[in-house]
Amino acid sequence: MEYLKKAGTSAEEFSNTARKVVEEILADIRANGEEAVRQIAKKFDKWDQDFVLSPEKKAKLIAKVSEEQKKDIRFAYEQVLAFAQAQRDSIKDFDIVTPAGVRAGQKVVPMDVAGCYIPGGRFAHTCSALMSIVTAKVAGVPFVVAATPPRGDSIDASVCYAMDIAGADIILEMGGVQAVATMAYGLFTGRKANIITGPGNAYVAECKAILAGEGVCGIDLFAGPSEIAVLADKNADPMTVAIDLLSQGEHGTNSPVWLFTDSRELGEKVIEIMPKLIADMPDPATPLKSWEDYGEVILCKDKAEMIKISDTYAPEHLEVLCDDLNWWLANLTSYGSLFMGEMSTVTHGDKCAGPNHILPTKKAAHFSGGLNVHKYLKILTYQEPLTLEACNTVSEYASRLSRLEGMEGHARACDWRLTKLNPNKKWNFPVYVHPKY
């Protein structure tokens, strides 16, 4: 491969500084509870109002959303709902009898409480509210706490409306580490979240990782800066490629944008176009920094090398602007979400196509998909030997396998059943006979 443009900065952004700040905030909250959260919110958000959104204030915020905006949000809601429902329908309880005669199965059980974080910052992340809350509700989670940072004297009205129609049971006007910790520890709500989901800044991501590592709650994934990669061949439109790279570059100055192509002409044309498109943006500084520091254009010798490079990068969003789309679908293996053909763009998925837009970054697509109904579910298994013969068979094998592994206590649990349930039977392998106490 050959770099027609190489990133000037590594996309790896693990910050010891951010982790230290988060650890200090969490220690304060553990020690001082709700009072610590109040002080932190006052310091970082200049917020001294109630955190739990009242029905009266919610109604006033929703009234600010125009009917046209509500129509658009409801459209996105319907697409996300339909896709999440199809996912849920694909996960089923089952009950079988194994070859040895043991009844075994799985029960699919939703989490009791989910905490959904909706980021704030430069944008109103209206669609993120749908992605996390709708998915939780379709999974069957009975109680959802949602939190988003206030903007001035309230949270964003459109985000509030999205959280409401998605089914949030409690809405917190709160952001940052304090919001994640509040949901995890059940502060102000009395409901500790089993799982925290949703993207956020580096501090939010570190907080989720720390809480999960300490066993406080589960999380969906570690969400870093947004990424896009485009696979494009000689027949792709350079303008389409450049526009789509730019669309994700506006997320942040540290958002990687990558092009993998087997056409030198296309790659060079995209490099030529990008500065012009960026300069035409209302706020060009952010996508310019993203392109200059994290943008890459890699020239590959053929389709096989394009596949190899793409799977190595494991991008969060991956667009395929190439001939023979089904070949790419069959052969690509590592990405957060795939967008196929010129009629598809990451923006569709980010806003309203249906599949979730909360996706793995920083190569996590090598081992994880994005947020989905499965993340809110526990797969519980059970087993029961249906006959004495089944119990004998499994106990006999398990006893010998336990001793093979050096686990005498495990073996004796099986031996006890063999001798207790079959008092007159002789076994053709050593069975420990427990003394009578």
Secondary structure as GFF3:
##gff-version 3
##sequence-region A 1 437
A	DSSP	beta_strand	2	5	.	.	.	ID=ss1
A	DSSP	alpha_helix	16	45	.	.	.	ID=ss2
A	DSSP	alpha_helix	55	63	.	.	.	ID=ss3
A	DSSP	alpha_helix	67	89	.	.	.	ID=ss4
A	DSSP	beta_strand	94	97	.	.	.	ID=ss5
A	DSSP	beta_strand	102	110	.	.	.	ID=ss6
A	DSSP	beta_strand	113	117	.	.	.	ID=ss7
A	DSSP	alpha_helix	126	139	.	.	.	ID=ss8
A	DSSP	beta_strand	143	148	.	.	.	ID=ss9
A	DSSP	alpha_helix	157	166	.	.	.	ID=ss10
A	DSSP	beta_strand	170	173	.	.	.	ID=ss11
A	DSSP	alpha_helix	176	185	.	.	.	ID=ss12
A	DSSP	beta_strand	195	197	.	.	.	ID=ss13
A	DSSP	alpha_helix	202	213	.	.	.	ID=ss14
A	DSSP	beta_strand	218	219	.	.	.	ID=ss15
A	DSSP	beta_strand	228	232	.	.	.	ID=ss16
A	DSSP	alpha_helix	238	249	.	.	.	ID=ss17
A	DSSP	beta_strand	257	261	.	.	.	ID=ss18
A	DSSP	alpha_helix	264	279	.	.	.	ID=ss19
A	DSSP	alpha_helix	285	294	.	.	.	ID=ss20
A	DSSP	beta_strand	295	299	.	.	.	ID=ss21
A	DSSP	alpha_helix	303	313	.	.	.	ID=ss22
A	DSSP	beta_strand	317	321	.	.	.	ID=ss23
A	DSSP	alpha_helix	325	331	.	.	.	ID=ss24
A	DSSP	beta_strand	337	340	.	.	.	ID=ss25
A	DSSP	alpha_helix	346	351	.	.	.	ID=ss26
A	DSSP	three_ten_helix	364	366	.	.	.	ID=ss27
A	DSSP	three_ten_helix	373	376	.	.	.	ID=ss28
A	DSSP	beta_strand	377	385	.	.	.	ID=ss29
A	DSSP	alpha_helix	388	404	.	.	.	ID=ss30
A	DSSP	alpha_helix	408	421	.	.	.	ID=ss31
###
